[in-house]
Every structure is written in C-alpha cells, then in structure tokens.
Amino acid sequence: MLKFVQKIIGEEQDRRLKKYRKMIDQINDKEPDIEKLTDEELQQKTVDFKQQIEDGTTVDDLTIEAFAVVREASRRVLGLRHFDVQLMGGLTLLESDIAEMATGEGKTLVASLPSYLKALEGRGVHVITVNDYLASRDRELIGQVHEFLGLTVGLNINGISPGEKVRAYKADITYGVGSEFGFDYLRDNMVTKTTDRVRRRPYHYAIIDEIDSVLIDEAKTPLIIAGKRSVRPNLYHVCAKLSGSFKEDVDYIYDRESRSVNFTEAGITKVERAFGIDNLYDLEHQTLYHYVIQALRARVMFHLDVEYIVEEGEIKLVDMYTGRVMEGRTLSDGLHQAIEAKEGLTITEENKAQATITVQNFFRLYPSLAGMTGTAKTEKQEFQQLYGMTAIEIPTNHPRIREDREDKIYYTIHQKLQALSEEVELRHATGQPVLIGTTSIIQSETVAQYLDTKGIPYEILNAKSVDQEVNLISLAGQKGQVTIATNMAGRGTDIMLGEGVHELGGLYVLGTEKHESRRIDNQLRGRSGRQGDPGTTEFFVSIEDDMMKRFAREELEKWQESLTADETGLIHEREAAEFIEKVQRMCEDAHYAQREYTLKLDDVINEQRDVIYKLRNSILESDQPLAFVTEMIQTSVKAQVDKLCPDYMLPEEWDLDTLFIRLNHMLPHEDLQPPADMEDKSDIDALVEESLERYIMFIEQYQEDARLQSDTKQMLLLVLDRRWLQHLDDMSRLKEGIGLRMYQQEDPLRIYLREGFEVFEKTFHNIQYDAAMQTARPMRKRAEAALDEGKSRRRK
C-alpha cells in the first residue's frame, strides 16, 4: 500500500514539474519584450491586469505575463532576477500548495510572484512569516517591488496601533506574523462597534513562509486572548510546597510521551490529608484540585532554562522550536502562576480565556492557502489531510554538494560532549567555521563549558541573547567562527561563507542531539551547503539523551546492556542508529497524535464559536437588534414552561409559583396568573401564547426608537460575551476532567463531544434567558408609563 501511495505522489510530482517547465519556457519567451518596456510602461501593466480581471479574465489567464512583469520589476528595483526554480516555486504557491525548497534558494523572492498576481483581484493577500523581524524585512525588501508596480503594501506585527492595523489590512499585500493575524481575528469578534474592527473584508489568500513551523510546530498551542482575574497567592505557594513532596509512580504517574500527569490513589489521599478534606473530586473542591494539579504540572513538566527562563523576577516562556523568548505570552488556567510559585516569585494575576482558536482552525478560514518550507517531506500526509495541500519538491538552482555524515552515537552524554569538543577543536584549528545546534538553553550552556576547557572562543545564541540573533547567525560562516545556537535560531537569515571558507570545506554544522522531529534536524543541516556551497553536517548523539529517556526508557534499559563501545564511548553497532531512528519516529507519531487530538477537541468548540460569532456579528451589524430579542424571548418563555411543567409530571406536581414569577419578569406588560380552571398543559400554553403575542406587539411599537435599539444592541453583546466567557471556562474544566474518565473505559473525545454539546445548549438557553430578562426592565418602564398615560387620559 505504501509503495502504491509513494508511486501516486511521485507521479503527481513529475506531472506538476513537467507542466511548470512548459510555463517557465513561456515566461522566459516573454522576457525580451518585457525588458524593452520603460518603467512607466511596466507599471501600466498592473492597471491593465486589473482592468482585464474586472472584464472577466481570471488570474490563471494572466500568470505567464504577470510573472514576467514581477521578474523584470525585481531585477530593476532589487537587482535580483528570479531563477527558473523560483518561478517554479511561485507556480506551486499559485495552486495553493507547498513549495518545498532547500535553504538558501530564495523563498522570500518566490513569494513576490503569486502575491502580486492574487493581489490584482483586490481582495487582499497575507504573506505570513514566523517572527516580526522577518515580516518587517520582507515587507521592506519585496514590498519595494510591489510598490514599484503600483500596489499598496502593509505590515501587521505586534505592538502597532489599531489605526496602523486598519491601514495594513486595507493594503493589497500585508506582511505579518501568523499569530498576530489570528489574534486580530479573535479581537475583531470582541468589539462593540463595527468601526473598531481592524480587518474589514473577508479572508482571501495567504502565503505562509516556513509553513511547517507555523502549521506544525506552533499548532500544539491554541491562540488565546486572556483577561485577568484575581488569584490566591498563598494557595499557589502551599500547593507548590506540597508538590515537592510528591514521588513519581507513587503519588503520580507522568506520561512522558503525551506530557501529562495524573494523581494515583496514594497522591489523592496525600492531598486530602494535607487539606483535611474527604473527597478531592467533590464539586466543592474543584478549585483546590485545579490548584494542586497545576502545581504538579509546573513541578514535573516545566524546567528552568528549558521551557522557561527567569528574567527580572518574571517567568518568560521559551519557544521549544526556535529557542526564542515568547514575549508577552503566558500560560493560561493558572499554570503560569504555579510556575511562579515553584520559583518563589511574586504571583501575578491569572489569565482567563476570553477568546481562543487553534492555529489550524484559524488558517482554515482562508479559502486559499499556500506555503513554503525547506522541509515538508515528513509531514506531507498531515498537510494533505488537514489542509488539502500537496508538497511539491522544487529542484535546487545548483546541485547540492554538502556532505551529510552518519550520526556518531556515544554511550553517555559526557562522552558525546567530550568527543564533540575535540571535533570542534580540530575544525577550529583549520579556520573552518562551525555551527553547533542545541535543543535547549541548558544544553547550549553545557556545550559552552566543554569548549571552555579547550580554550575555544565562541559566540552563544539562545533565548538569553536573542537580540543579537540575526547578527550572530549571519556571521556564523566567517573564517574561524564558532557559534552555539538553538537548532532553529536565525531561521530565515542566510549564512554567507566568508573569504577562504570554500577552500576549508564550507560551514561545518554539528547537531548535539536529535530533535523530536526529523524535520528540525534537516533544517539544522540546511544551514550548510546553500546554493551549491560546500559544507558538512554531522550529529553527535548519546543513548542517554532526553528523547531516548522520554520515549523509550524501558526498552533502552533492557537493550543498552548488550551494547559495546570503544574507549571514547563510541558505539559502532548498526542497531544503535536504527534504534534512535525508531525512537524519533515514535516522537513524531506522538506529536502528530497530540496535534490531532488538540484539533479534534477544538473542532467541538469551533462549531460552537462559529454559532456565537455569527450571531454576535449579525447583532453588531444590525440596525434592528430588537428583532433578535423578540425571538429569544419567545424561545426562552416556552423553555421555562417546558422545564417547570414537564409532560412526565402530573399537573398538581408542577411548580406553577416559580413559573409565573419568572413569566411576569420576562413578560412585564401585564400581570399573569395561573388559569383558574386549568385542566392540562394546553391551558398554560394558550395563556402564554396570547401573552407573548401581546408583548411582541408592544415591543414592536418601539422599533423606531433609536436609543432603545442602541441600548438593546449593547445589552445583547454584553450578555453574549459574558455567557461565552463562562462557556469557555466550563469547556476548559470539562477538558481538564475528561482525562480522568479514560480509566473508566470511556473514549474521552466522545465524552467531550457529548457533554460539550450539553454545556453549549445550556449556554445558549442562558443567553436567551438573560436577554429576555434584561429587555424586561426598560419594557416594564414603558408599560408603566403607557398605563399611567392611559389613566391620565381617562381622568381627563
């Protein structure tokens, strides 16, 4: 089956490249004519293209000429002429697929082609990068080409004003960071006036640079806009102290593959004794359980200088893939505060989710999505399944001559680092530049200590020195340079080889540990050997590395006793390399399962979010919000009758007192009483129906009252937002609890789907009920005023 699938993929790849080569020949044929145009004539092409699209021509019909125009504009403005393989990449993006291009092949220039063509439709194009620096750089560089051709170009990054964001979204092409576009979507669905929205037209087309980083690496963590709520600092500190006494496999179980912790019976008993309670899982102790489990997670799953650093008394999160500090990002649901308590810091206010969406579901909002990366091979299936995108491998402009050596596998971490430092010493002695890739801050500092013992000078780049990132990475190819960096540091910045480095063998890249994804390893290798440059890459690993401990601890303990190593600790058996490869695939499978699970959970809330956001936007854009209220009143009133007068109970068992108290609150225009000669429920239904009709007619008298309409709109938005926030909190608690149900032989996803629907039904009923009750107040005043006016007229 696998061979059959690979055959199909291979045939598709060959078919597409053959088609693109024919199109490139046509683009090249046009080049002599385009070169003869004056600047004004070249710029006039944009006006002509737009007119043709208005007249019914499609962008596909304009592809050949438009690509030739962009290529010529780039040559004149930047002095950069697109290679044929870059045109090929642009054609792939135009078909909403992924152009897989090696490092150094000029992906930034590739995006200029389809972004120009799709922008001609006048519906906006978003070009998305992984950080603010790259977004700003690409806007300044490629933006010159587009502006020369008469298009407007915007920049959407963190920290700019709402006015600047509005202008950025209005532009023909907008550069920015993926998370910022996502947060804008959430914020736009929280505004109380349509004029406060920063994005004012539908999503159209997006190109994602480093698409694997954006849609794979960042996809495990949802985008969350949080508000602040007060916390109990003492309880956080008490729970942090208590968590220090918990023992693995006695008080809790830590699943390293899924990165989840759960209490054992002994652990639950320990908590109950510590707080003097009988049952930790009682509803009244739900908050306490939340504090204790977060303290345990902070203790077991989060480590200083790995997942976070402490800077000026603050916890700052570190992106595990890029090694960068995630400025302004905090963990939600009290986990951030639990880490603060663990480190003995001042406890900040807790984040409470006000709006949230997964990265995957946000990007699915775009009808057309394309991307570029140097490494999509290992996630081809995921891209195809989730986004319907095919990854097309684009040939390199020059043949790759880089040498990728087999891994050197050592018995212990110390032996590995000792051998690594000796290898760096040899390379450095010749002047060959060395880039050492690490997976964490601790690891980079440990490597630095080993180099210190050899007296080797180096530059270190991790989350503590990120301000120097671009400069340090760009210098990494200079003669004699040794750079220690996280595997992804400086992504998007070319490492140019210095004078005389070609003769020394180019850049030597040394990986200190296998990443939990082969793709990240390949990205590290890709820092060397760009555009046909020489280079060598090699990984020094040990069977004590974290990945082996986390994903294959038991298997490793049994197997490592049979291994033999030489005096340096180097293992020569082929089985060692096969074992490491197997563990890495296990990691990839586990991460894929986690992303898939996160997405499936969010798909449940995504449907609910769609319902709420559509209703909210309809109310926001309506000039007759009272119409929404009348429908909610009718639904809510009937729901109260069904709830308090259920068919399965006898009439004498009905709670008529409560029913009519509520009805008179919801229908304030008259004093309703239970029917004196009631025989069955139909008598109540008839009474309520007649009263509802009169009330709706009464409300409709005020349809032209602008003040009432405005007040009603604000009231509805307030009710909707308050109940939605509570709903997000309820769904978060539900998600937290379903993991425990796995031990009852139940499918947690099915539970979440079923109970999540019940929670949403309740939320929607509450929205309708609150709206009915809130509307009753101003209507009661109007009814009383109308009654007084009637009495006054009768007296006269």
C-alpha positions in Angstrom: 0.0 0.0 0.0 2.8 2.4 1.0 4.6 1.8 -2.3 1.4 2.5 -4.2 0.9 5.8 -2.4 4.5 6.8 -3.0 4.1 5.9 -6.7 1.0 8.2 -6.9 2.8 11.0 -5.1 5.8 10.6 -7.4 3.6 10.7 -10.5 1.9 13.9 -9.3 5.3 15.4 -8.6 6.6 14.6 -12.1 3.4 15.8 -13.7 3.4 19.1 -11.9 7.1 19.9 -12.6 6.7 19.0 -16.3 3.7 21.4 -16.5 5.7 24.1 -14.7 8.7 23.8 -17.0 6.5 24.4 -20.0 5.0 27.6 -18.3 8.6 28.7 -17.4 9.6 28.4 -21.1 6.6 30.7 -21.9 7.7 33.2 -19.2 11.2 33.2 -20.5 10.0 33.8 -24.0 8.2 36.9 -22.9 11.3 38.3 -21.1 12.9 40.1 -24.1 9.7 42.0 -24.8 9.2 42.9 -21.1 12.8 44.1 -20.8 12.2 46.7 -23.5 9.4 48.4 -21.6 10.1 51.7 -19.8 9.4 51.9 -16.1 6.1 53.7 -16.8 5.0 51.0 -19.3 6.0 48.2 -16.9 3.9 49.9 -14.1 1.0 50.4 -16.5 0.8 46.6 -16.7 -0.7 46.5 -13.2 -3.5 48.8 -14.3 -4.1 46.7 -17.5 -4.2 43.5 -15.5 -6.8 44.9 -13.0 -9.0 46.0 -15.9 -8.8 42.6 -17.5 -9.8 40.9 -14.2 -12.8 43.3 -14.0 -13.7 42.3 -17.5 -13.8 38.6 -16.6 -10.2 37.4 -17.2 -9.0 35.1 -14.5 -5.6 35.3 -12.7 -4.7 32.0 -14.3 -5.0 33.6 -17.7 -2.6 36.3 -16.6 0.0 34.1 -14.9 2.7 34.0 -17.7 2.8 37.7 -18.3 2.4 38.7 -14.7 5.3 36.5 -13.6 7.4 38.0 -16.3 6.5 41.5 -15.2 7.4 40.8 -11.5 10.7 39.2 -12.5 11.6 42.3 -14.5 10.5 44.7 -11.7 12.6 42.8 -9.2 15.6 43.0 -11.5 15.2 46.8 -11.8 14.4 47.5 -8.2 16.4 45.0 -6.2 18.9 43.8 -8.8 17.6 40.2 -8.2 16.3 38.3 -11.2 14.2 35.2 -10.3 15.8 31.9 -11.2 13.7 29.4 -13.1 13.4 27.2 -10.0 12.0 30.3 -8.1 9.4 30.7 -10.9 8.6 27.0 -10.3 8.1 27.7 -6.6 5.8 30.6 -7.4 3.6 28.5 -9.7 3.3 25.9 -6.9 2.1 28.6 -4.5 -0.4 29.8 -7.1 -2.1 26.4 -7.0 -2.5 26.7 -3.2 0.2 24.1 -2.4 3.5 23.9 -0.7 6.8 24.7 -2.4 9.5 22.6 -0.7 12.7 24.5 -1.4 16.1 24.0 0.1 17.7 26.6 2.4 19.3 29.4 0.5 17.1 29.0 -2.6 15.5 32.5 -2.1 12.0 31.6 -0.8 11.4 35.3 0.0 11.7 36.3 -3.6 9.4 33.4 -4.6 6.5 34.8 -2.7 6.7 38.1 -4.7 5.2 36.3 -7.7 1.9 34.8 -6.6 1.3 37.6 -4.0 1.4 40.2 -6.8 -0.9 38.1 -9.1 -3.5 37.3 -6.4 -3.4 40.9 -5.1 -4.7 42.1 -8.5 -8.1 40.6 -7.5 -8.4 43.5 -5.0 -9.3 41.2 -2.0 -6.1 41.3 -0.1 -3.2 38.9 0.2 -1.5 38.0 3.5 2.2 36.9 3.5 2.9 35.3 6.8 6.3 34.7 8.4 7.5 33.3 11.7 8.6 36.4 13.5 8.4 40.3 13.5 12.0 40.7 12.2 11.3 38.6 9.0 7.9 40.2 8.4 9.5 43.7 8.6 12.5 42.7 6.5 10.3 41.1 3.8 7.9 44.0 3.7 10.8 46.4 3.2 12.6 44.2 0.6 9.9 42.7 -1.5 7.5 45.5 -0.8 9.6 47.7 -2.9 8.9 45.6 -6.0 5.2 45.6 -5.4 5.1 49.3 -4.7 7.1 50.0 -7.8 4.3 48.1 -9.7 1.6 50.2 -8.1 0.3 48.0 -5.3 0.0 49.0 -1.7 1.9 47.0 1.0 1.2 46.8 4.7 2.8 45.4 7.8 0.9 43.7 10.7 3.1 42.9 13.7 2.7 43.1 17.5 2.6 46.5 19.1 1.3 48.6 16.3 -1.8 50.8 16.8 -5.3 49.9 15.7 -5.2 52.6 13.1 -2.0 51.2 11.7 -3.6 47.7 11.6 -6.6 49.0 9.7 -4.2 50.5 7.1 -2.2 47.3 7.0 -5.3 45.2 6.3 -6.6 47.6 3.6 -3.3 47.2 1.6 -3.2 44.9 -1.4 -0.5 42.8 0.2 0.0 42.6 4.0 3.1 41.1 5.6 2.9 39.9 9.2 3.2 37.1 11.8 0.7 34.3 11.8 -0.2 34.6 15.5 -0.9 38.3 15.1 -3.4 37.7 12.3 -5.1 35.1 14.5 -5.3 37.4 17.5 -6.8 40.1 15.3 -9.5 37.7 14.2 -10.3 37.0 17.9 -10.2 40.7 18.9 -12.4 41.6 15.9 -15.0 39.2 17.3 -15.0 41.0 20.7 -15.6 44.6 19.5 -18.7 46.6 20.4 -18.7 48.7 17.2 -18.1 47.7 13.7 -15.7 50.6 13.2 -13.4 49.0 15.9 -12.6 46.1 13.6 -9.2 46.2 12.1 -10.0 43.7 9.3 -12.9 44.8 7.2 -13.0 42.3 4.3 -13.2 38.5 4.2 -10.1 36.3 4.1 -8.9 35.6 0.6 -5.4 34.2 0.1 -2.4 33.6 2.3 1.2 32.5 1.7 2.9 31.1 4.8 6.7 31.2 4.8 8.2 28.3 6.9 4.7 26.7 6.8 5.9 23.7 8.7 6.9 26.0 11.6 3.6 27.8 11.6 1.2 25.0 10.9 3.0 22.1 12.6 5.4 23.4 15.4 3.1 26.1 16.6 -0.1 24.1 16.2 0.0 22.4 19.5 -0.7 25.6 21.4 -4.0 27.4 20.7 -4.2 31.2 20.3 -5.7 32.6 23.4 -6.8 36.1 24.3 -7.0 36.3 28.1 -8.3 38.7 30.6 -7.0 38.9 34.2 -8.7 37.5 37.3 -7.6 37.7 40.9 -5.7 34.7 42.4 -5.0 33.2 45.8 -1.2 33.6 46.1 -0.9 31.7 49.4 -2.7 28.7 48.0 -0.4 28.7 45.0 2.7 28.7 47.3 1.2 26.0 49.6 0.4 23.8 46.6 3.9 24.4 45.2 5.4 23.3 48.5 3.2 20.2 48.7 4.0 19.2 45.1 7.7 19.0 46.1 6.8 16.0 48.3 5.1 14.0 45.5 7.0 11.0 44.2 6.7 9.6 40.7 5.0 6.3 40.3 3.9 6.6 44.0 1.9 9.8 44.2 1.6 10.5 40.5 2.1 9.0 37.0 4.0 11.0 34.4 3.4 10.0 30.8 6.5 11.5 29.0 5.1 10.7 25.6 1.9 12.7 26.0 3.4 15.1 28.6 0.6 14.5 31.0 0.5 13.9 34.8 -2.2 12.3 36.9 -2.5 11.5 40.6 -2.5 8.0 41.9 -4.8 6.9 44.7 -1.9 7.5 47.1 -1.4 11.0 45.7 -5.1 11.9 46.1 -5.0 10.6 49.7 -1.9 12.8 50.4 -3.7 15.9 49.1 -6.9 15.1 51.1 -4.9 14.6 54.3 -2.9 17.8 53.7 -6.1 19.9 53.3 -8.3 17.9 55.8 -11.0 17.0 53.2 -12.8 13.7 52.5 -13.0 13.7 48.7 -10.8 15.8 46.4 -13.2 15.2 43.5 -16.3 16.7 45.2 -17.7 19.6 43.3 -16.9 22.0 46.2 -13.2 21.1 46.0 -12.9 21.6 42.2 -10.9 24.8 42.6 -8.5 23.1 45.0 -8.0 20.2 42.6 -7.2 22.8 39.9 -4.5 24.5 42.0 -2.9 21.2 43.1 -2.8 19.6 39.6 -1.3 22.8 38.1 1.4 22.8 40.9 2.2 19.2 40.0 2.4 20.0 36.2 4.7 23.0 37.0 7.0 20.8 39.1 7.2 17.8 36.7 6.7 19.2 33.1 8.4 22.6 33.2 12.1 23.1 33.8 14.1 26.3 34.3 16.3 27.2 31.2 14.4 24.7 29.1 10.8 25.6 28.8 11.2 29.0 30.6 13.7 31.4 32.0 13.5 33.8 34.9 14.4 37.4 33.9 14.0 40.4 36.3 11.7 38.4 38.5 9.4 37.3 35.7 8.8 33.9 34.1 9.4 34.2 30.4 8.4 31.3 28.2 10.9 29.8 25.6 9.7 28.6 22.2 11.0 25.0 22.2 11.4 25.1 18.4 13.1 28.4 17.9 14.8 28.9 21.2 13.4 32.4 21.3 11.6 34.0 24.3 7.9 34.4 23.5 7.5 38.0 24.6 4.1 38.8 26.1 3.0 35.1 26.1 1.9 33.4 29.3 0.4 30.1 30.2 -3.3 30.1 31.0 -5.5 28.5 33.6 -3.1 29.2 36.5 -0.2 27.2 35.1 1.9 30.3 34.8 1.2 31.2 38.4 2.1 27.7 39.5 5.5 28.1 37.9 5.9 31.5 39.6 5.1 29.8 43.0 7.6 27.0 42.2 10.4 29.6 41.6 9.4 31.6 44.7 8.4 34.7 42.7 5.5 37.2 43.2 2.3 35.7 41.9 0.7 37.6 39.1 -2.9 37.7 38.1 -4.2 34.6 36.4 -5.2 34.6 32.8 -8.8 33.7 32.0 -9.5 32.8 28.4 -11.8 35.4 26.7 -11.4 34.1 23.1 -9.5 31.2 21.7 -8.9 29.3 18.4 -6.3 26.7 17.3 -3.8 27.7 14.6 -5.2 25.1 12.3 -8.8 26.3 12.6 -7.7 29.9 12.1 -5.9 29.2 8.8 -8.8 27.1 7.6 -10.7 30.5 7.4 -8.7 31.3 4.3 -10.4 29.9 1.1 -6.9 29.7 -0.5 -3.7 28.8 1.4 -0.2 28.2 0.2 3.2 27.8 1.8 7.0 27.4 1.5 9.5 25.5 3.5 12.8 23.6 3.2 11.4 20.6 5.0 7.8 19.4 4.4 8.6 15.8 3.5 8.0 14.2 6.9 4.6 16.0 7.4 3.3 15.6 3.8 0.4 13.4 5.0 -0.7 15.9 7.7 -0.7 18.8 5.2 -2.8 16.8 2.8 -5.3 15.6 5.4 -5.8 18.9 7.3 -5.4 21.5 4.5 -5.7 19.6 1.2 -2.2 20.9 0.3 0.4 18.9 -1.7 4.1 19.4 -1.1 6.0 19.8 -4.3 9.8 19.3 -4.1 11.4 22.1 -6.2 14.8 21.3 -7.7 17.8 23.4 -6.4 19.3 26.1 -8.6 22.7 24.5 -8.2 23.5 20.8 -7.4 23.9 20.3 -3.6 27.4 19.1 -2.7 27.0 19.2 1.1 28.2 16.0 2.8 25.7 14.7 5.4 27.6 12.3 7.6 26.1 9.4 9.5 25.5 10.0 13.2 28.1 9.3 15.8 26.4 7.6 18.8 28.0 7.6 22.2 27.2 5.7 25.4 27.0 8.7 27.8 26.3 12.4 27.4 29.7 13.2 28.8 31.5 11.0 26.2 29.4 12.7 23.5 30.3 16.2 24.6 33.9 15.3 25.1 34.2 14.0 21.5 32.2 16.9 20.2 34.6 19.4 21.8 37.6 17.5 20.3 36.0 17.6 16.8 35.3 21.4 17.1 38.9 21.9 18.3 40.2 20.1 15.1 37.9 22.1 12.8 38.6 25.4 14.5 42.4 24.9 14.2 42.0 24.9 10.4 39.8 28.1 10.5 36.7 26.2 9.2 33.5 27.9 10.7 31.4 25.7 13.0 27.7 26.0 13.9 26.7 23.8 16.8 23.0 23.2 17.1 21.4 22.5 20.5 17.9 21.9 21.7 17.7 24.0 24.8 19.4 26.8 26.8 20.8 24.4 29.3 22.3 22.3 26.6 23.9 25.3 24.8 25.5 26.4 28.1 26.7 22.9 28.8 28.4 22.7 25.4 30.0 26.1 26.0 31.6 24.8 29.2 33.2 21.9 27.3 34.5 24.3 24.7 35.9 26.5 27.5 38.0 23.6 28.7 39.6 23.5 25.2 40.1 27.3 25.2 38.0 27.6 22.0 36.4 31.1 21.5 32.7 31.0 20.6 29.5 33.0 20.3 26.5 31.7 22.1 22.9 32.3 20.8 19.9 31.3 22.9 16.9 32.9 24.4 19.1 35.0 26.7 20.9 36.6 23.8 18.1 36.8 21.2 18.7 40.5 20.5 21.9 39.5 18.7 20.3 36.7 16.7 20.4 38.0 13.2 23.9 39.4 13.5 25.4 36.3 15.1 23.8 33.9 12.6 24.8 36.0 9.6 28.5 35.9 10.8 28.4 32.1 11.5 30.0 31.4 8.1 33.1 33.6 8.6 36.5 32.0 9.0 37.4 30.8 12.5 33.9 31.5 13.8 32.3 29.0 16.3 28.6 29.6 17.0 26.5 27.7 19.5 22.8 28.2 18.8 19.4 26.5 19.2 18.5 24.4 16.2 16.1 27.0 14.8 17.9 30.2 15.7 18.1 32.8 13.0 15.8 30.9 10.7 15.3 32.9 7.5 18.7 34.5 7.8 21.3 33.3 5.2 24.7 32.2 6.4 27.1 33.5 3.9 30.5 31.9 3.7 33.4 34.3 4.3 36.6 34.6 2.3 38.6 31.5 2.0 35.9 29.3 3.7 35.1 27.4 0.4 38.6 26.0 0.4 38.3 24.9 4.0 35.1 22.8 3.2 32.4 25.4 3.9 30.3 25.6 7.1 30.5 22.6 9.4 27.2 22.0 11.2 27.2 19.9 14.3 24.0 18.7 16.0 24.3 17.8 19.7 21.1 15.9 20.0 18.4 14.5 17.7 15.3 16.6 17.8 11.9 15.1 18.3 11.2 15.7 14.6 13.5 14.7 11.7 12.3 17.8 10.0 14.0 20.1 12.6 17.2 18.1 12.2 17.0 18.6 8.4 16.5 22.3 9.0 19.7 22.4 11.0 21.6 20.5 8.3 20.1 23.0 5.8 22.1 25.9 7.3 25.1 24.5 5.5 25.6 24.0 1.7 23.3 26.7 0.4 23.2 27.4 -3.4 25.8 24.7 -4.2 28.3 25.8 -1.4 30.4 23.1 0.1 29.6 22.0 3.7 29.5 19.1 6.1 26.8 18.2 8.7 27.0 15.6 11.5 25.1 14.7 14.6 26.8 13.6 17.9 24.2 11.8 20.0 24.1 9.5 23.0 21.7 6.9 24.2 21.3 9.0 27.4 19.8 11.9 25.5 16.4 13.2 26.7 14.5 11.8 23.6 15.5 8.3 24.4 14.7 8.6 28.1 11.3 10.1 27.3 10.0 7.8 24.6 11.9 4.5 25.1 13.0 4.4 28.7 12.1 0.7 29.4 13.3 -0.6 26.1 16.5 1.3 26.4 17.3 -0.1 29.9 16.9 -3.7 28.6 18.8 -3.1 25.4 21.8 -0.9 26.4 23.4 -3.6 28.4 24.2 -5.6 25.2 25.9 -2.6 23.5 29.6 -2.3 23.2 31.6 0.9 22.8 35.3 1.8 22.3 37.4 3.6 24.8 35.9 7.0 23.7 32.3 5.7 24.3 31.6 5.5 20.5 29.1 2.7 19.7 29.7 1.1 16.3 26.7 -1.3 16.1 24.2 -0.6 13.4 21.4 -1.4 15.7 22.1 1.8 17.7 21.4 4.0 14.7 18.2 2.0 13.9 17.1 2.3 17.5 17.5 6.1 17.5 15.7 6.4 14.2 12.8 4.3 15.6 12.6 6.4 18.7 12.5 9.6 16.6 9.6 8.2 14.6 7.8 7.4 17.8 8.3 11.0 18.8 6.8 12.3 15.5 3.8 9.9 15.9 3.2 11.1 19.4 3.4 14.8 18.4 1.1 14.2 15.5 -1.4 12.4 17.8 -1.2 15.3 20.2 -1.9 17.9 17.4 -4.7 15.7 16.0 -6.2 15.4 19.5 -6.0 19.1 20.2 -7.6 19.9 16.8 -10.4 17.4 17.4 -11.1 19.0 20.8 -11.1 22.4 19.2 -13.3 21.2 16.4 -16.0 20.8 19.0 -15.7 24.3 20.3 -15.0 25.6 16.8 -18.6 24.8 15.8 -19.8 26.5 18.9 -17.6 29.5 18.2 -19.0 29.8 14.7 -22.5 29.9 16.0 -21.7 32.5 18.7 -19.6 34.7 16.3 -22.2 34.6 13.5 -24.9 35.6 16.0 -22.6 38.3 17.5 -21.7 39.8 14.1 -25.3 39.8 13.0 -26.3 41.7 16.1 -23.3 44.1 15.7 -24.2 44.9 12.1 -28.0 45.1 12.6 -29.9 48.4 12.9 -32.8 46.5 14.4 -31.4 44.4 17.3 -34.8 44.3 18.9 -35.8 41.7 16.3 -33.2 39.3 17.8 -34.6 39.9 21.3 -38.2 39.1 20.4 -37.1 35.7 19.0 -35.1 35.0 22.1 -38.0 35.9 24.4 -40.4 33.5 22.6 -37.9 30.7 22.8 -36.9 31.3 26.4 -40.5 31.7 27.7 -41.5 28.4 26.1 -38.4 26.7 27.5 -39.4 27.8 31.0 -42.9 26.3 30.6 -41.4 23.0 29.4 -38.9 23.0 32.2 -41.4 23.7 35.1 -44.4 21.9 33.6 -42.9 18.8 32.1 -45.1 16.2 30.4 -43.9 13.4 32.6 -45.3 15.0 35.8 -48.9 15.4 36.9 -50.3 19.0 36.8 -50.6 19.1 40.6 -46.8 18.5 40.8 -45.9 21.4 38.6 -44.1 24.4 40.2 -46.6 27.0 39.0 -45.5 29.6 41.6 -41.9 29.7 40.2 -43.2 29.6 36.6 -45.4 32.6 36.9 -42.9 34.6 38.9 -40.5 34.1 36.0 -43.1 34.7 33.3 -44.0 38.0 35.0 -40.3 39.0 35.0 -40.0 38.1 31.3 -43.4 39.5 30.2 -43.6 42.7 32.2 -46.5 44.3 30.3 -49.2 42.5 32.3 -49.7 40.5 35.5 -50.1 36.9 34.5 -51.9 34.4 36.9 -52.4 30.6 36.6 -55.7 29.7 34.9 -58.3 29.1 37.5 -60.0 26.2 35.6 -56.8 24.6 34.3 -57.2 21.0 33.0 -53.9 20.3 31.3 -50.8 21.9 29.9 -52.6 23.2 26.8 -54.3 25.8 29.0 -51.0 27.2 30.1 -49.6 27.1 26.5 -52.6 29.0 25.3 -52.3 31.6 28.0 -48.6 32.1 27.5 -49.0 32.2 23.7 -51.6 35.0 23.9 -49.5 37.0 26.4 -46.4 36.5 24.2 -48.2 37.9 21.1 -49.4 41.0 23.0 -45.9 41.5 24.4 -44.2 41.2 21.0 -46.7 43.7 19.5 -45.9 46.0 22.4 -42.2 45.8 21.7 -42.7 46.4 18.0 -44.1 49.8 18.7 -40.6 50.9 19.7 -38.8 49.7 16.5 -38.1 53.3 15.5 -36.8 54.3 19.0 -33.0 54.7 18.1 -32.0 55.0 21.8 -33.7 51.8 22.7 -32.2 50.0 19.7 -28.8 51.1 20.6 -29.2 50.1 24.3 -30.6 46.7 23.2 -27.5 46.1 21.0 -25.1 46.8 23.8 -27.1 44.7 26.2 -27.2 41.8 23.8 -23.4 42.0 23.2 -22.8 42.2 26.9 -25.0 39.1 27.6 -23.4 37.2 24.8 -19.8 38.0 25.8 -20.4 37.2 29.5 -22.0 33.9 28.8 -19.4 33.0 26.2 -16.6 33.6 28.6 -18.3 31.4 31.2 -18.8 28.8 28.5 -15.1 28.8 27.6 -14.3 28.4 31.3 -16.8 25.5 31.6 -15.3 23.8 28.5 -11.8 24.2 29.9 -12.9 22.5 33.1 -14.6 19.8 31.1 -11.5 19.2 29.1 -9.4 19.0 32.3 -11.7 16.4 33.7 -12.2 14.0 30.8 -8.7 12.7 31.0 -9.7 11.0 34.3 -12.6 9.3 32.6 -10.2 7.3 30.4 -9.8 5.0 33.4 -13.5 4.2 33.2 -13.0 2.7 29.7 -14.7 5.6 28.0 -13.5 7.5 24.9 -12.6 11.0 26.2 -13.2 12.6 22.9 -16.7 11.1 22.7 -17.4 12.3 26.2 -16.2 15.8 25.4 -18.3 15.9 22.2 -21.5 14.8 24.1 -21.1 16.8 27.2 -19.7 19.8 25.4 -22.9 19.9 23.3 -25.0 19.7 26.5 -22.9 22.6 28.0 -23.4 24.6 24.9 -27.2 24.0 24.8 -27.3 25.3 28.4 -25.1 28.3 27.5 -27.4 29.2 24.6 -30.5 28.9 26.8 -28.9 31.1 29.4 -28.1 33.7 26.7 -31.8 33.7 25.6 -33.0 33.9 29.2 -30.6 36.7 30.2 -31.6 38.7 27.1 -35.3 38.3 27.9 -34.8 39.3 31.5 -32.6 42.3 30.6 -35.1 43.5 28.0 -37.9 43.3 30.5 -36.5 46.2 32.6 -36.8 49.0 30.0 -40.1 47.5 28.7 -41.6 47.5 32.2 -40.9 51.2 32.5 -42.6 51.8 29.1 -45.5 49.6 30.0 -46.0 51.5 33.3 -45.6 54.8 31.5 -48.2 53.7 29.0 -50.6 52.6 31.8 -50.2 56.0 33.6 -50.8 57.8 30.4 -54.0 55.8 29.8 -55.3 56.6 33.4 -54.5 60.2 32.9 -56.5 60.3 29.6 -59.4 58.6 31.3 -59.4 61.2 34.2 -59.5 64.0 31.7 
